[in-house]
Every structure is written in C-alpha cells, then in structure tokens.
Amino acid sequence: MKKYVAEFIGTLTLVLFGTGIAVVSGGDLVATALAFGLAIIASAYVIGNISGCHVNPAVSFAMLVSGKMEVKEFFGYVVSQVLGAIAGTAILYFILNSTSIGVANLGANGYGALSSTNISLLGAFITEVVLTFIFVYTILGVTSDDDKSSIAGIVIGATLTFVHLLGIRLTGTSVNPARSLAPALFVGGEALKQVWVFILAPLVGALIAAYVFKYLNTRKGRR
C-alpha cells in the first residue's frame, strides 16, 4: 500500500507544480519545463526507494512490458497516479479560482486551436510518441545501472525538462497520460475530446522504448 500512496503523492506534486507554474507563468517555456523537471527530481529522492517514482502510467507501462512489474501492481500504480493527478488538478483549480487568472486552462494539452503553434493531430501524436520514447528510454537506461543510481533522479528530471522545452509550444507536452487526463476532466469541452491523443501516444512511445531497450541494452540483444 505504501508504494501506491507514494505514487499518489508524487503524481499530485508533479501535476500541481508543473501545470500550476505553466498557468501562473502564462506558459513561460523555461519556467514550465523546469517546474516539471524539478518536481521529478524532488519526488525521485523522496519516494524513489518506496515505489520507484514512476508518477506516470507510461513509465509503469514500460516497466510492465519489460517484465519489471506484475499486472496487478501495474493497475494499482495507474489508479494511484490518475487519482494523484486529479487531486493535484483539484487543488490547482481551487487556488486559481480565487485569483484573477481563472480556471479556463489548467494546463490541458491540445492540438489545432488548443496548440499555440496550431499543430495537427498527426503532428501532435508523433511529437508525443517521440518525446515519450526519449523520456522512458532514458529512465529504463539509468534505472537499470546500479552505478548510476545516485544520479538517476537528476538525469530523469533533466530529461523531462528538455523534452518539455521542445514540446510545450507544440502540444503542451504530455508524455504522461495521468498528467493529461486530469486537467482535461476539469476543463472539459475540446480538451476532453482531444485527450485520447495524450493518453494513447505516450503509451505507444513507452512501448517502443521498452522494446528498443530490450534489444539494445540487454545481453540477449547485443551483437
């Protein structure tokens, strides 16, 4: 049970501060990217030894495909992550509702009119697949090497930061189905209609990362 509570708290923190700073800063590229990255770093060194600090269904999915999680445990993680993301968004909603900023956005992802660059559906899907692949592949690599365990949190946080630097202006950067679902549930409308892209694409990216890692980074896959 402790690992599920840890995932709940970690995902809550990620969504509250990541999407919160995105909204409060007016979508500032660097501030938002750093917020997500620093939230991961902080959580990694607090709950990493409890749950592994996935705080992302795409990461848990990659661990499941890689044989590092059981199916029952995977579903427990995902439920905890989604609930944590919803709780984080709920806190942000009530905070912003008491300000002049309002709650029209809440950091929801989107394409077309919901993207600052008007990216197409296909472009958004490809963007999220690629960014998630890079993020998850890095996680699999750094967490599979005991010599890198002391810096794993920093590496993962830095990677999340730089994928956000590219993705924010394109899709708002998801790479995390729970992080995308929660704001969409509160915002509704077009954001909720589009959220399937930001659930499916990260899972596809994670699946590819798991198989590429298995081929390139395991003894069986080496030539």
C-alpha positions as CSV (number, residue, x, y, z in Angstrom):
1,M,0.0,0.0,0.0
2,K,2.9,2.4,0.8
3,K,4.0,2.4,-2.8
4,Y,0.6,3.3,-4.1
5,V,0.4,6.2,-1.6
6,A,3.8,7.3,-2.7
7,E,2.7,7.3,-6.4
8,F,-0.4,9.3,-5.5
9,I,1.7,11.9,-3.7
10,G,4.4,12.0,-6.4
11,T,1.9,12.5,-9.2
12,L,-0.1,15.1,-7.2
13,T,3.1,17.1,-6.8
14,L,4.1,16.8,-10.4
15,V,0.8,17.9,-11.7
16,L,0.2,20.7,-9.2
17,F,3.5,22.3,-9.7
18,G,4.1,21.5,-13.3
19,T,0.7,22.6,-14.7
20,G,0.3,25.2,-11.9
21,I,3.5,27.1,-12.9
22,A,2.6,26.7,-16.6
23,V,-0.7,28.6,-15.9
24,V,0.6,31.1,-13.4
25,S,3.6,32.0,-15.5
26,G,1.5,32.5,-18.6
27,G,3.1,29.4,-20.3
28,D,6.7,30.6,-19.8
29,L,8.7,27.9,-21.6
30,V,11.7,27.7,-19.3
31,A,9.7,28.1,-16.1
32,T,7.3,25.4,-17.0
33,A,10.0,22.9,-18.2
34,L,12.0,23.5,-15.0
35,A,8.9,23.0,-12.9
36,F,8.2,19.5,-14.3
37,G,11.8,18.6,-14.2
38,L,12.4,19.8,-10.6
39,A,9.2,18.1,-9.4
40,I,10.5,14.8,-10.7
41,I,13.9,15.3,-9.1
42,A,12.4,16.2,-5.7
43,S,10.0,13.2,-5.8
44,A,12.7,10.8,-7.0
45,Y,14.8,11.3,-3.9
46,V,11.8,11.1,-1.6
47,I,9.7,8.3,-2.9
48,G,12.1,6.6,-5.3
49,N,13.1,4.0,-2.7
50,I,9.4,3.3,-2.0
51,S,7.7,3.0,-5.4
52,G,10.4,3.8,-7.9
53,C,8.8,7.2,-8.5
54,H,7.1,6.3,-11.8
55,V,4.3,9.0,-11.3
56,N,3.4,8.3,-14.9
57,P,1.3,5.5,-16.4
58,A,3.6,5.4,-19.5
59,V,6.6,4.7,-17.3
60,S,4.7,2.0,-15.4
61,F,3.6,0.5,-18.8
62,A,7.2,0.3,-19.9
63,M,8.1,-1.4,-16.7
64,L,5.3,-3.9,-17.2
65,V,6.4,-4.7,-20.8
66,S,10.0,-5.0,-19.6
67,G,8.9,-7.6,-17.0
68,K,9.7,-5.4,-14.1
69,M,6.1,-5.2,-12.8
70,E,3.3,-7.6,-12.3
71,V,-0.1,-6.8,-14.0
72,K,-1.9,-6.3,-10.6
73,E,0.8,-3.9,-9.4
74,F,0.7,-2.0,-12.7
75,F,-3.0,-1.3,-12.3
76,G,-2.5,-0.3,-8.7
77,Y,0.1,2.2,-9.9
78,V,-2.0,3.6,-12.7
79,V,-5.0,4.1,-10.4
80,S,-2.9,5.8,-7.8
81,Q,-1.3,8.1,-10.5
82,V,-4.6,9.1,-12.0
83,L,-6.1,9.9,-8.6
84,G,-3.0,11.8,-7.7
85,A,-3.2,13.8,-10.9
86,I,-6.9,14.6,-10.3
87,A,-6.1,15.6,-6.7
88,G,-3.3,17.9,-7.9
89,T,-5.6,19.5,-10.5
90,A,-8.4,19.9,-8.0
91,I,-6.0,21.8,-5.7
92,L,-4.8,24.0,-8.5
93,Y,-8.5,24.6,-9.6
94,F,-9.5,25.9,-6.2
95,I,-6.3,28.0,-5.9
96,L,-6.8,29.6,-9.3
97,N,-10.5,30.1,-8.8
98,S,-9.7,32.5,-6.1
99,T,-7.5,34.6,-8.3
100,S,-7.9,36.8,-11.4
101,I,-6.3,34.1,-13.6
102,G,-9.3,31.9,-13.6
103,V,-9.6,28.2,-14.4
104,A,-10.1,28.2,-18.2
105,N,-6.9,26.3,-19.0
106,L,-5.4,24.3,-16.1
107,G,-2.5,23.2,-18.3
108,A,-4.5,20.9,-20.6
109,N,-2.8,19.5,-23.6
110,G,-4.1,20.0,-27.1
111,Y,-3.6,20.3,-30.9
112,G,-5.1,22.5,-33.5
113,A,-6.7,25.5,-31.9
114,L,-5.6,24.3,-28.5
115,S,-2.0,24.5,-29.5
116,S,0.0,27.7,-29.6
117,T,1.5,26.5,-32.9
118,N,-1.7,25.0,-34.3
119,I,0.0,21.6,-34.7
120,S,-2.1,19.0,-36.5
121,L,-3.5,15.8,-34.8
122,L,-0.8,13.7,-36.6
123,G,1.9,16.1,-35.7
124,A,0.8,16.1,-32.0
125,F,0.6,12.3,-32.0
126,I,4.1,11.9,-33.4
127,T,5.5,14.6,-31.1
128,E,4.2,12.8,-28.0
129,V,5.4,9.4,-29.2
130,V,8.9,10.7,-29.8
131,L,9.2,12.7,-26.6
132,T,7.8,9.8,-24.5
133,F,10.2,7.4,-26.2
134,I,13.2,9.6,-25.3
135,F,12.0,10.1,-21.7
136,V,11.1,6.5,-21.0
137,Y,14.2,5.1,-22.7
138,T,16.3,7.3,-20.5
139,I,14.5,6.1,-17.4
140,L,15.0,2.4,-18.4
141,G,18.7,3.0,-19.0
142,V,19.5,5.0,-15.9
143,T,17.5,2.8,-13.5
144,S,19.0,-0.4,-14.9
145,D,22.5,0.5,-14.0
146,D,23.4,0.4,-10.3
147,D,26.4,2.6,-10.8
148,K,24.1,5.4,-11.9
149,S,21.5,5.0,-9.1
150,S,22.8,8.0,-7.1
151,I,22.2,10.4,-10.0
152,A,19.2,8.7,-11.6
153,G,16.7,11.3,-10.2
154,I,18.8,14.2,-11.7
155,V,19.1,12.5,-15.1
156,I,15.4,11.8,-15.3
157,G,14.4,15.3,-14.2
158,A,16.8,16.8,-16.6
159,T,15.4,14.7,-19.4
160,L,11.8,15.6,-18.6
161,T,12.9,19.3,-18.6
162,F,14.4,19.1,-22.1
163,V,11.6,17.2,-23.7
164,H,9.3,19.9,-22.3
165,L,11.4,22.6,-23.9
166,L,10.6,21.2,-27.3
167,G,7.0,20.1,-26.6
168,I,5.5,22.9,-24.7
169,R,4.8,25.1,-27.7
170,L,3.7,22.1,-29.8
171,T,1.3,20.2,-27.6
172,G,1.8,21.5,-24.1
173,T,3.9,18.3,-23.5
174,S,2.2,15.3,-22.1
175,V,4.5,12.2,-22.1
176,N,2.2,11.3,-19.1
177,P,-1.4,10.1,-19.6
178,A,-2.4,10.9,-16.0
179,R,-1.0,14.5,-16.3
180,S,-3.1,15.0,-19.4
181,L,-6.3,13.3,-18.3
182,A,-6.8,15.3,-15.0
183,P,-6.8,18.8,-16.5
184,A,-9.0,17.7,-19.4
185,L,-11.6,16.3,-17.0
186,F,-11.8,19.7,-15.3
187,V,-11.7,21.8,-18.4
188,G,-14.0,19.6,-20.5
189,G,-15.0,20.6,-24.0
190,E,-12.5,20.3,-26.8
191,A,-9.7,19.5,-24.3
192,L,-11.6,16.4,-23.1
193,K,-12.3,15.4,-26.7
194,Q,-8.6,15.5,-27.6
195,V,-7.2,13.9,-24.5
196,W,-7.2,10.4,-26.1
197,V,-4.2,11.5,-28.2
198,F,-2.3,12.4,-25.0
199,I,-3.2,9.0,-23.4
200,L,-2.5,6.8,-26.4
201,A,0.6,8.4,-27.8
202,P,2.7,8.3,-24.6
203,L,1.7,4.6,-24.2
204,V,2.9,3.9,-27.8
205,G,6.2,5.8,-27.1
206,A,6.7,3.8,-23.9
207,L,6.0,0.5,-25.6
208,I,8.6,1.3,-28.3
209,A,11.1,2.4,-25.7
210,A,10.7,-0.9,-23.8
211,Y,11.3,-3.0,-26.8
212,V,14.2,-0.9,-28.1
213,F,15.8,-1.0,-24.7
214,K,15.4,-4.8,-24.5
215,Y,17.1,-5.1,-27.9
216,L,19.9,-2.6,-27.5
217,N,20.7,-2.7,-23.8
218,T,20.4,-6.3,-22.7
219,R,22.9,-9.1,-23.3
220,K,20.5,-11.0,-25.4
221,G,20.1,-8.1,-27.7
222,R,23.7,-7.2,-28.1
223,R,25.6,-8.4,-31.2
